[in-house]
Amino acid sequence: MQKQKQKVSLVMASSGFSWTLPDHPKLPKGKPVAVVVLDGWGEANADQYNCIHVAQTPVMDSLKNGAPEKWRLVKAHGTAVGLPSDDDMGNSEVGHNALGAGRIFAQGAKLVDKALASGKIYEGDGFNYIKESFENGTLHLIGLLSDGGVHSRLDQLQLLLKGASERGAKRIRVHILTDGRDVLDGSSVGFVETLENDLSQLREKGIDAQIASGGGRMYVTMDRYENDWGVVKRGWDAQVLGEAPYKFKSALEAVKTLRAEPKANDQYLPPFVIVDDSGKAVGPVNDGDAVVTINFRADRMVMLAKALEYADFDKFDRVRVPKIRYAGMLQYDGELMLPSHYLVSPPEIERTSGEYLVKNGIRTFACSETVKFGHVTFFWNGNRSGYFDETKEEYVEVPSDSGITFNVAPKMKALEIAEKARDALLSGKFDQVRVNLPNGDMVGHTGDIEATVVACKAADEAVKIILDAVEQVGGIYLVTADHGNAEDMVKRNKAGKPLLDKSGGIQILTSHTLQPVPVAIGGPGLHPGVKFRTDIETPGLANVAATVMNLHGFEAPADYETTLIEVADN
């Protein structure tokens, strides 16, 4: 009976679909495989701001400088991970999605487009949550008014206005941020005219819809990486409190008047509020209101999201904190689970490599510390919680340090993660041992160069512990990363030279980068004829899954991005 059940689950007869992976014609089964993801570990030119270069990393250096056919770079940003353009930095969530799924799924703007086109955006938990405010409250939409397509898009705002008003929103206030960075300076006037026209059509239908506040994106709201909380505070004062140094009867008048000032431009317009005939702001945020941040790109929305969501927020005095229902267009930070409500869910990813391998008997161990545990499990498994088969899987979370910033203890839990991976390999209980070492990313985000150097050294030492265990058990390793960070810690001009601040100091870069990441393979269990292919045009993170399946002795499903390896006949 048990065998019968197994057969039924492996072959879904009706669709002709089978979970059974074909055997690889040349690669054997039965070798334990260690998959190591170094978080925030890209490849960039060697200089003093490349913490990976500065740090003592003998293990990673030996992989890079060893056999050239066993080390290569892959793309970890932009279209390679499903983001709209190659100006989009990779991140840990989309990186691990691609690593685990073996295919490229739409992320960011593409995801929002799909949800709006299908109407699915209105059926999700996020929209239903904010909808509870429609009867007695106001719907506030905050974001970049632009068709640049980098952070937001005007057509998405237009569709959301239409959809929300058709689904019960009676009072809508839009808080605009003018662009001039991703689009031409001065284009704000045309965008405001377009939006005002849409809002007047809504008013004709009996919906109280108008622009309530505004300001230039670089001066109001859209700061990032906690560079200047004053930018967010100026936005908060105008959008939430209804207070700003400039007051106008209409947004068009506001933008035209403020742009006429000497040296004015769209990016840096000062904050303004729209007032009624009695001089009262038309759209402060009050108890019972709903707020949606309409940008799909995360980096310049995270700080506002913290101010809107966190009860114990202390970066500036919010003065008044209305009880609101807040949702992002997307979830902006998967590690912080911020915001907790969002209109568009991450892509639904079926048939991940993890599920295939478990269904083909691969016993799997996955481990990281708290800040990246979800990445090596939930995101790796296609945004899915829990085990595929708890008899064949074990996921271990090492508690991260709390109450301190990561640069205070930059070694983080790399050693503990590595030791757990080592023990899992030596136990003989697992066919795949998968870990994430978070140091390069989490310490890199603090902007502390010295600490990031220590972090990179610690990650390298952790890799050594794992590779030594692979050696002991006659296994195979694949070492890679999810995106860049620690390899470039300074902002640069177009010529690649470090940018300086007013006092002549370097401007620290705390973000991810657009750099490629390494993939290295090896170990005593690796078939001697295995080498990286040279015929793939632009390989990316999604090519890793098929590669790992091959190392386990299987061929990947036909629709997976192709494997990075080939087997030469010796």
N, C-alpha and C positions, 0 to 999 in steps of 0.2 A: 504493500500500500504506500509506504514511504517513497519507494522508487517511482511509483506511478505519479504521486504528487509532484515529485521533483521534475519529472518529464513535462508535466503540464505547465509548471512555472517557467521552465526553460524555453518552451516553444508555445507561443501564443498562436494556436492553430489558425484562428480566424483571419489574422492579418499576415500569416506566413512569417512573422517576425520571430527571431530566435536570439536568446541571450548568449547562446553558445559561441564562443570565439574560436575561429579556426586556429589550428596549431601553426606556428611559424615554420616555414620549410627548412630553415637552417639553424634557428636558435633553440637551445634546449630549455625545458622547464625545470623548476625545482631549485633555482638559485635565488637566495634571498636578495631582495633589492632595497637599498636605502635611498630614499628621495629626500634631499635636503634643500629647503628653500631659504636662502639668505634674504631677509626682508630689507629692501632699500639699498641694494648692492649693484650698482651699475658700472659701466666701463667708460672711463673718460681719460682725457690727457692727464699725464702725471704733473702735478704741481703741488704747492703747499696747501691748497684748499681741497685737494683730493685726499680725504681722510683714509681711504682704502690704500692709496699709494703710500701715504706717510706712515701708516700703522705697520707694525711687524706682522705680516700675514704669510708666513712661509708655506703653509699648506695650500692656500689658494694660489700663491705665486707658482708653486710647483705644478699645480694642475694647468695653469695658463702656459707655463714655459716648458711643459713636458711634451707629450706627443701631440703635434698640431692637429692630427685627425681625430683627437679625442676632446678637443676644446673648441668652442666657437661662440659667436654672439648671436642673439636673437632679439627681435623687436618686442618691446614691452609697453608701448604707448599707442595712442591714436587708434587708427583703423585696425591694427593688429589685435586689439583687445575689445573691439566693438564700439569704440568712441567715434564721434562724428568726424574729427579731422586729426591730422598728425600734429596739430598745435596742442592737442589735449594730452596732458601728462597721464601716464598710467597711475593706477592706485592699487592698493592691496586687494580690494574687493573684486574688481574686474580682472586683475592679474590671476588671482586664485580661481575665479570662474573659468578663465581660459585654460589654465594649467590642468584643471580637473575635467573640464568638459570636452577638450579636444576639438572644439569647434568655436567659431566666433559668433557671439550673440550680440544683438543690438543693445547698447547701453546709452545712457544720457539722452540727448535730444531725440535720437531715433526711437527710443523706448516711449518717450512722451508722444511723438507723432503717431505711433501705432495705437497707443491707448486712447488718444483723442479721436483718431479715425474710426476705431471700432466701437467707441462709446464705453469701452471697458473702464475708463478712468472714473466714470460716474457710478460704477457698480461696486467699487472697492471699499474697503474699510475706511480709508482716509477721507474720501468724499462723503461717505455716510456720517462720519464723525463731525465734519465741519457743517454738514447740512442741518444738524440739530440746532444751529444758531440762526438759520434762515427765517424762522417764524417771527422771532422777536428781536433779533440782533442784526448787525451789519456784517457783510462779507468784505474784508479788506484784502486787496491783492497788492503785494509789494514786490518790485523787481525792476530789472533793467528794461527800459523801453527802447528796443532796437531790433533791427532785422539782421544783425551781424551773425547770429547763429553760434556765437561762442559761449555766451552765458545764458541767453534766453532768445526767444523769437517772438516778434510782434504777432504773427499769425496764430501762435499757440495761445497768447493772451486773448486774442479776439475770439478764438474758439471756446476758451474757458469761460469768458464773459457770457457768450451766447448759451453755452451748456448750463451754467449755474443759474442764469436768469430763467431758463426754461424749466429748471428743476426746483423752483421755489425761492430763489434769492430775490428779496424785494428791495433791499437797500445795499448798494455796492459802492465802495470807495477804492479808487486806485491810487497808489502811492508810487510815483514814477521816479526812476533814476535815469538821467540822461547819459548817453554813451560818448560818442566822439573818439573812441579808442579803437573799437572793432569796426566802426563805420566812420564816414566823413564827419568832421566837426561841422556843426550847423545843421546836420540832418535831424536834430531833435525837434525842430520846428515842424517839419513835415510829419514826423511820427506823432507829435501831440495833436496836430490837425486830424490825422486819421483816427486816433483814439477818441478825440472829442466828437467826431462825427458818429462813431459807433455808439458812444454813450448817449448822444442825443436821440438816436434811434431807439435805444432802450427806454429812455424817458418818455418817448411817444407811446410806448407800450405800458406805461404806468409804473416803470421801475425807477426808483430814485437812485440814479447812477451818475457819479461824477468823480473827477480827479480831486484828491484831497491834499496832496503834498508832493514835493519834489526836491530834486537837488542833483548835482553832478556825481557820477559813480565813484570818482576817486576822492571826493571830499565828504560824501554822505553815504553811509551804510556799508559800501562794498570794500571794506578793508579785508585783508586776509593774513593768516598765520599770526594773529595777535600782534600785528605790527604797530597799530595805532587805534586804541579803543575810542579815542575822541571822534573818529570818523563814524563809528557805529552809534555813539551817543548823539551826534548831530541828527542822525536818521531817527533814532528813538524819540528824541524831543519833538521832531516834526510829525512823524507818523503816528506815534502812540499818544503823546501828550498834546499834540496840536499846537506846538509852540516853535516859532522860528523867527529869525531876525527880519525876514521879508514876508509881507502879506499881500496877496493879490486876489482879485475877484475871479480870475480865470488862469488856468495853467498856460494858455497860449500867451497871454499878457505877461505872465511871470517869465517864461523862457525868453521871449523877445526882449523884454526890458533888461533882464540880467545879462543876456548875451551882448547887449549894447555897451556894457561897461568896458573900460580899457582892459586889454589883455584877457578878457573873459573867454572861456571855451566850454563846450558841453561837459567835458570830464570833471571840471572843477566848479560848476555852478553852485552858489551857496544854497543852503536849505531854505525852502519857502513853504508856506501853507496857503491854502485857498480859504477865504473867509466869505461869510454871507454879508448882507447889507448892514447888519448890526456890528460887523467886525469880528464875529465869532467864527472860529475854525469849523469847517464843514465836516471834518472827518477824523476826529481823534478816536483812538481805540478804547472801547469801554467794556465793562463786565458783560459777559454773555455774547460778545462778538466772536466771529471766526476770522482767522488770519491765515493767508496762504502766501508763502514766498514762491514766486513763479519761476525763478531761475532754475534751470536743470543742472547747470554746472555747480559743483559743490564749493570750491575753494573760497569764493567771496560771499557765501551765504552762511557759513558755519558760525561766525561770530554773532551775527544777528540771531541765528537759531538758538544759540546759547542764552542770549538775553531774553528771548521770548519764552524759552522752555524751562530754564533752571530756576528753581526756587531760591537756591543759595548763591545766586549770582553776585559777584562783588567787584566787577571790573569798572563799573561806574555807578553812580547813584541813579537808579531808574525813576526815582521820585514816586511814581505810581505804577503798580503792577496789576493791570486788569486781569480778571479771571477769564481767559479766552480758550477757544478751541483752535489750536495751531497745527498746521500741516505744511510740510515742504512739498514742492512739486515731486521731488524724489527724496529718499533718505540721503543726507549729505555726508554722513560719517558712519560707516558700518561698525567701527570699533566702539564709538561712543553711543551707538544706536540713536543718532541725532539727525533730525527730530524723530520722536517716537511714532508720530503719525505722518503719512506721506500719501500723495494722490496716486503715484505710479509705482508699482512694485518692481523689484528686480526681475530680470527675465526668468521665465520658467524654463529650467534646463533639465531635460530628460536624458536618460541613458548616459550618465557620466561614466568616466573611466573607473571610478571607485566602485560603482554599482556593477558594472560589467565584470570587473576582476573578482569581486566578492562572489558573484553568481557563478564564476568559473573556478571557485575553490581557493582563491587567494586570501590567506588570512592576513589581516591588516592591522597595524598599530599606528596610530597618529597622535602626535604630541606637540604642544607648544605651551607658552605661558598665557595667562589670561588675555592680554592685549591682542594676541594673534591666534588664540585657540580656535576661534570661530572661522578663521581663514583656512586653516589646515583641515577643518571638518565641514562646517556649514557651507562656506563659499566654494570649497573644493568639490563638494557633493552637489553643486547646482542649486545653491540657496535652499538647502533641505536640512532640517534638523534630525538628529538621532542617527541610529545605526540602520544599515540596510539589512544586516543579519548579525544580531548580537552574539551569535555563537562563533562568528568568524572575525569579529572586530573588537578592538579595544581603543578607546580614545582617552588620553590622559591630559588633564589641565594642571599645569604648575602655577600656583597663585603668583601674580605679578606683585612687585612692590607697590604699596599704596601710601598716599600721604606725602610723597616726595616726587619731584620731577625726575625724569629718567637720566638726566646728566649727573645727578647726585650719585647714582649707583649704576654707571654705564655698562657694567658687565651683565646687568639684569639677571635673567635666570638661564643664560646660555649653557652654563656648565651642568645645571640640573637637567635641562632638556636633553643634552647630549648623553648624560649618564643613563637616563631612562631609555633613550634610543639604543645605546650600547647594550643595556640589560635585555631589552626586547630582542635584539639580534642574537645575543649569546644564548638566550633561552631556547632557541630553536622552535618557538611556538608560532612565529610569524614569517610570512613570505614577503610582505612589504612593510617597511618601517619608514614613516613619513613625518618630517618635522619642519617647523618654521622657527628660525632663529631671528628674533625681532630687532636686534641691537642697532644695526645700521640705520634702520628707519626711525625707530622711536627716539633714539638719542640724536639722530640727525635733525629731527624736527625741532629740537630745542635750540639749534643754532650754536651750540657749544662745540667748537672745533676740537679742543683738547679732549673733551669727554668722548666725542665721536671717534677719535683715534683709538682711545681705550676700548670703545664698543666694538670696533672692527677687529681689533686684536683678540678680544674675547670670543667673537663669533668664529674667527679662524681656529682658535684653540678647541672650540666645540666641534668644528668640522673634523679636526684631527681625531678626537675621541671616537667619533662615528666611523670614520674611514678605517681606523685601527681595528674596530670591531668587524667591519666588512671583510677586512683582510683575514681576521681570525676564522670567520665562518665560511671563507671561500665564496663570498658574495659579490654583488655588483653595486656600484653607486652611480647616482645621477645627482649632480649638484647644480642648482640654478638659483634664480632670484625672481621676484615678482615685478620690480620696477627699480628705477634708480633713486638715489637720495644722497648717501654718504660720499659718493665720488665727486660731488661738486657742491661746495658749501658757500659759494660767493655768487652774488648777482654779477652778470657780465654785460658789456656793451656788444654791439653787433660784431665787433672785431674779436670778441672773446676775451677782452681784457676786463679785470675786475672793476666794478663801479665803486666810486668813493662817495661817502656822505659829505655833508657840509664841513665837517671838522677834519676831513682827510682820511678818516677810517674806512675800512672796507664795508660794503653793504652785505650783510650775511644773508645767505639763501637758506631758508628752512624748509623749502618745499621739495616735492618729488622732482624728477628731471625728465628730459626726453631721451635719455641715453639708453643704448641697448644693454642687455644683461647677459652674463655668461651662462653656458651650459657645458658641463664637463662630465664625461663618463669614464668609468674604469672599474678596477677591482679584479681579483683573481678569477672570479666566476665569469668575467666577460669573454665571450667567444673571441679568439685572437684575430679573426677577420673583420670584426666590427669597426667601422669608421664613420665619421660624419659625411653625409652626402654633400656634394658641392653644386648640385643642380637645382636647388630650391631658391626661387628668386628672392623673396623676402620672408624668411622664416620668422615666426613669432612664438609667443608662449603657448599658443594652441597646438603647436606641433609637438609639444613635450608629451602629451598624453599617449599618442600612438607609439612614441619612442619607448615610454615606460612599459606599455603593453608588450612590445617586442622583446624587451629585456626579460619579461616574465615568460617568454616563449610562445606568445600569441600574436596573431595578426590583428590589427585594429579594424573596427567597423569601416565600411567603405566610405561613409560620409564624414569620417574624421579628417581633420587636417593631416597631411601626410607625415610619415615618420622622418626624423632627422637622420636616421642611420641606414646604412646598407652593410651587407656582409660580403666581403671580398673572398673569392675562392683562393685558398692558400695553395 
